[in-house]
């Protein structure tokens, strides 16, 4: 082979791997949020919508430790496109707290949403507070004006309401505690008090790494749920790095029986922690967890992922493999003929979200060749026009609208004209052609250097 042929072969191979890398990215669904670092997933189903509450690892890590100031919320009707509702509260919601917004869980009861959250107190020490709201997306306020629970290792609460209406709260690292909550959800049964679970090999697994006289494999981050007549407790296990395991019981108060590992330590993913969450949505079970797979990800910059799975016939949980593909099958198609928030995203590259009182949450930090992917969009008999609410101080740019792939057929281009300011919103429109039926949708942003514009919402107009 001569030099010219060899050079051509190398170029072709390089181009092939470039396309292969792009194809892998375009088919990825995990991590499910790309605009922020998110961790400690806590999914909740309300009125046919999944609300995903997460802790939030800041982009800048301080003192090489978890830098976490608020909790975020995302929602989805289809398990593939997630709408960003921004930060729904922060540790500052609790006047008695000084920081460390770690793993919590939200539950609905009697017209209210109760969010159980661990923080550190201003006078020192771990505590669990309760925030309450009339809406799953907030605003939340401190329900008590003081902690519900105070103690060393009081972190990572999980809350569960049984069929008989009795609510339970479990929490803790390195120990596991629980209480029976009263109907008001902000106090607990004083007769029972706080119960410390006995941790041993039989109920929470054999621990190979004997640290500080700990024997059981349980580490932290419990997640309690019921399926059929069985109670399941999922939890990170084994110490650093953590894997996920589970125990079961015939009662929400135990005794617990250790079952097995459900997810091995995620190798080469950067995170030394993990945290489970679980729901069954439209008949499909899902395991939520986190890794550090986004660009810049570390043990202190994690990202939430989801895996669909099926229980074994005997009710046991199989070993679940973490994947990049994640949720392949959507639960329902997306309707493009009603207003869709721009921050409704299946996958994105290079973008961030921001929020203000006038627009709510919107997409920002849009640069040349950044893009948003929206999955399983049902155009029906066809679309004739596209409109978007945008704001641009000076640059403007273009939104190229593609279907099926990042470089797939282009059905329209919206030229974004400057509106006079980054939050001076205008609705701008363009024609679209050549689209009907079910497609993945790509908004590819084009323009000069720097931030181009902000993007609030979009919709298509159907053919008449």
N, C-alpha and C positions, 0 to 999 in steps of 0.2 A: 504494500500500500504506500503510495507516495504521500508527501507532506500535505498537498492540497486536499487529497481524499481523506487523510487522517483528521485534518482540521475541520472539514465539513462534517465528518462523523461525530467529532467532539461537540460541535455546535448543535447538531441534531439531538444528541443525547442530552445536552444541557437544556435545550428547549423542551424536550420530552419531560424531564424531571421538574421543570418549572411549571408546565401544564399539570403534571401529576400532583404537585404540591397545591396548586390552586384548586384542583378538583377535590382533593381531600378536605381543604378548608371549606369549600362551598357545600359539601355534604355533611359537615360537622354540625351537631346540635349541642354538644357539650364543650365548654360550660354554657349554660343557658343564658347568662347575662354577660355581656362583653363591655358594657359602658362603665362599669364599676367593679371593684373587687368585692365579692360577696362571700359570706360564709354562714355556717350554722343554719341550714335551711329549716323552716318551720311552715309547712304547707297547711292550709285550712280550706275546706270547701264550704261555700255559703251561696245559696240561691243559684246553684248551677255553675258557679265560677270558682276557680282555684285561686286563692290568695296565698302568695309565697312571701313570708316574712324572713328577712335575712339580717344578720349583723353585717357590718360594713368595714372592711379594712381600708384605711385611708391610703391614697396614692403615695404619701410620704410617711415612711416608718420612722418613729422617734425612739431613740435609745435602744434600737434593735429589739423591740418588743411589740406586742400587739397594740396597734394604734387604732382605736375604735371609739367613735364618738356618737354614733346614731344607729338607728335601725331603719331599714328600707322595706318597701312593699312593692310587689309585682303581681299582676293578675293575668289569667289566661282562661279562655273558654275551650281551647283546643290542645293544650299541653305543648305546643310548638312555638306559638307567637306570644311573647310576654310583654305586657304594658307596664311601663315604669311609673309608679306613683310617687317616686322620690322618697325623701326622708320623712317618715311619718311621726317620729319623735326622736329625742336624743336623751342622753343622760341628764341634761339640764332640765328636762321635764320634771325630774325629782330634785327639789330644792336642797335636799339633804345629801345628794350624791356629788362626787367629785370626778367621776370618770369610769372608763372601762365598760363600754356597752357591749357585753358579751351575749351568749346564746340565750334566746327566750322563746316563748311560744304564746300564740294568741288563740282564744276560743270564744265562741258566741254563746250567749245565754240571756234569755228574757229581754231581747231587744238591745242588748249591750255587747260590746266586744271587750274582753278582758285580756290584757297582755301582761304576762308574768316575765319579769326582766331582772337579770343580775347586774349589779353595779357595785362600786366601792363607795363607802360613805366618806363624807368630809372629815369625820373624826377617825377614819381608818376602819378597816374590816369589811368583809363581804356582807352583802345584803341582797334580798330579793324584794323588789317593789311590784306594785300592780298599777298599770295604767288602764284607763277606761275610755271608750269612745262610743258614739252612736253610729259610726260608720267603720267598715273594715279598713278604710284608708285614712282614718283619722279626721280631725286632729284628736290626739290622745292627751289626757290629763292625768295627773297623779290621783288615784282613787282614795288614798288614805292620808296623804301628807306626811307619811312616815313609812319605814319598811314594814313589810308583812312578816319577814323572817330575817334574823340576823345571826351569823355564825361563821366560823372559819370553814372555808370550802363550800359555802352556800352559793353555788353557781348552777347554771344550766337547768332551769326548771322545765319540766314537762307536765302538762295538765290534760286530764281526761275526765269526761262526764259519762258515767255508765247509763245503761238503759233505765235504771230505777231512779235516775236523777242525781245520784250521789257523785260528787266531783272529788277527784284525787289530784294531789300535787306531789311529784317526786323530784328530787334534785340531788346534786352533790358531787364533789371530788375532794379527797379520795374515798369518802364514804358515800353511802346512799341513804337518804332520809325520805320520809313521806308524811303527809298529813291528809286528813279528810276535810275538805273545804265545806264551809257552810253554804247555804243556798245563795247568800249574798255575794259569794265568790271572792270576798275580800277579808275573810276571817276563817278560822278553822276550829274544828271540834275540840274544845278544851279538855273533854273527858279522855279522848284518845291522845291528845297532845302530839308532839313530834316523835316519830318512831324511827329509830336507826336500824337499818337492815343489817342482818348478819351476813357478812360476805365470806363465802367459802367456795371450795372447788365445785361442790355439787350444784350450787345455785347460780354462780356467775363465772364458772370456768377456772381451770388451773392456770396459775400465773407463772410463767417461766422466769421472768425477771423479778426476783425478790428484792423490792426496794422499800425501805422504811417499814419492814415487817408486813408488807401487803402480800396477801396470798391469792385472793380471787383475781380473776382477769379483768373485772370491771374497772373502768378508769373514770369516766365522766359522761356528760351529754346524754342522759337517758331519754328514751322516747317510748311512751306507753300507748298502746291501742288494743282494741278488742276485735277479733274476727271470729264469727260464729260464737261458740261458747268459750273460746280460749283467749287468754290475755297474753300479749306479747310485750316484752321489754327489749328494745334495741339499744345498743350503747357502743361507744368506742372502747376498745379493750387493749390490754397488753402493754401499756406504757408507750413511750415514744420510740419509733413511729407507731401510730395507732392503726389497728384494723377494726372492723365492725363485727359484732357478735350479737347473739340474742339468747334470752331465756323466756320460758313460758310458765303460766300458772293457771289454775282453775278459778282463781280469785284475784281481784285487783290489789289485794294486800298480801299476796303470796300464800304459801311458800313457793319460791321460784325454783325452777329446774333449768340448769344450763343445757342449751341445745347444740349450738355450733357457731362457727364463723360464717358470716354472710358476705363479707368482702375482705379480701386480703389487703395488706398494706399496699398502697398504690405506689409502685416503684417509678422512679424518674419523673415524678409529678410535682416535686418540690415541697409539698405540705407534709408536716410531721403529725398533724392532727387530722381527725375526721369527725363528722357529726351526722347521724342519721335523721331522716324524717320519712314519714310514710303516709300515703293516702291510697284509697281505691276510688278512681274516678271513671264513671261510665262503665263500670265492670272491669276495669283494668287496674291492677296494683302497680304502684310506682315506688321505688326507693329513691330518696333524695340524699345527697351527700356532697362533700366538697373536695376539691383538689387545688392545685396551683398551676393549672395548665395555660392560663392566659399569658401573653407576653409580659415579662416583668414579674411574673408570679413567683412567690416565695412562701415559706412557712407563715409569713405575716401578711401575705397578699394572696388570698385564696379565692376560689370561684365555685359557685354552686353547680352541680350536675344532677341529672335525673336518668334512671334506668327503669324501663318497664320490665316486669318479670311475672312469673306465674308461681303460685304456691304449689308444692307437691301435693299428691292426692291425700296424704296423711296430715296436711296442714303445716308441714315443716317448710322452712324457707330455703331455697337452693342457694348455692354459692353464686353470687352475682358478680359478673365481670364488668369493671369500669370500661366504657367505650367512648370514642369520640362521636359516634353516630347518635347515641342517646335515644331520644324518642323519634322513631322513624315514621310511625303512623299517627297522624293528627286525629283528634277526637271529633272534629267537625270542620267544614270549610269556613273560610273567612269571607264575609260579605263586603265587597269594595264599594257598594253603592250607598253606604252610610258613612258618616264621618269616622275616620280611623285616626287615632293619635299617632303622630310620627314616631313616638317612642314605643310603639308596638313593633317588636323586633324578634325575628327568629335568629338572625345572625347579623353582625355588623363588623366593620373594620374602621378604626381610626376615629370613632365618634365618642362624645360624652353627652350626658344629659344635665340640664339645669332646671331650676324652678323659680317662679316668682308668683305673687298673688294674682296678677292679671291673667297670665297664660297658663298657670299651673306648671306642669313638667313639659319640657320641649327638648328637641335635639339641638346640640350646639357643637362647637369645635369641628365644624365641617370643613374639610380640606379637599383639594383636588384628588380625585380617584377614590375617596372614601365611598362606602356604600352601605345600604341597608337591604337585607333580604327579608321578605315576608312570605311565609309558606302557605300553600294550599288555598289560593285566592280563587273564588268561583265567579268568573265573569259572565256566566250564563250565556245569553244570546249575543253578548257583545257590548263594548263600551264605545262611546263617541268622544268623550272629553275627560280631562283630568284637572282637578283644582287643588291647590295647596295654600295653606296659610303660612307665610314666610316673612322674615324680617331681615334687612341687610342695611348696614350703615353706608357702605360705599361700593364694595366689590361686586356683589351679585354673583351670578354664575349660572349653571344649568343643572337641571335634574333630567338625566337620561333615564327613560323608563324601559326596562328590558324584561322579558319573560323567559323562564325556564333555566337561564344561566346568566352569569355575570356578563358574558359577551353574546347572549342569546338575542333573538329578534328584538329590535327596538321599536316599540309601538308608539312612542311619542317623546318629545323633548320640551320641557318647560324652561323657558328662559326667565330666570329670576332677576327682576329689575330691582335696583336699590330702592328701599322704602323710606330712607331718611334716618334710620336708627336701628340698633340691634334688637330692640323690643318694640319698634313701630311696625305693627303687623298689618299685612295686606293679603287679600286672597287673589292669587294669580292663576291663570288658566291656560291650557293648551289643548289641541285636538289630539286624539289617539285613534289608531286604526289597527286592524289585523289581530284582534284579540277576542276570543270567546272561550267558554269552558273553563276548566280548572288548570291553574298554572302557579308556579312560584313566581314571585314578583321581586324585581331588583330595582332600587333607586340608586343610580350611580351619579355621583356629584362631580361636576367639572367646573374648572375656573382657574384663576390666577393663583399666585402664592398666598398663603395665609388663610385665615378664617373667611369663608365665603358668605354664609348667611345662617340664620337660625330657622328651624323647621318645626311648626307646631302641630298641624294635622293635614290630612289629605282625604280625598274621595274621588271616585269616578262617577260619571254620568252615563246611564245606560242608553243604548240605542232605542229609538222610538219607532 
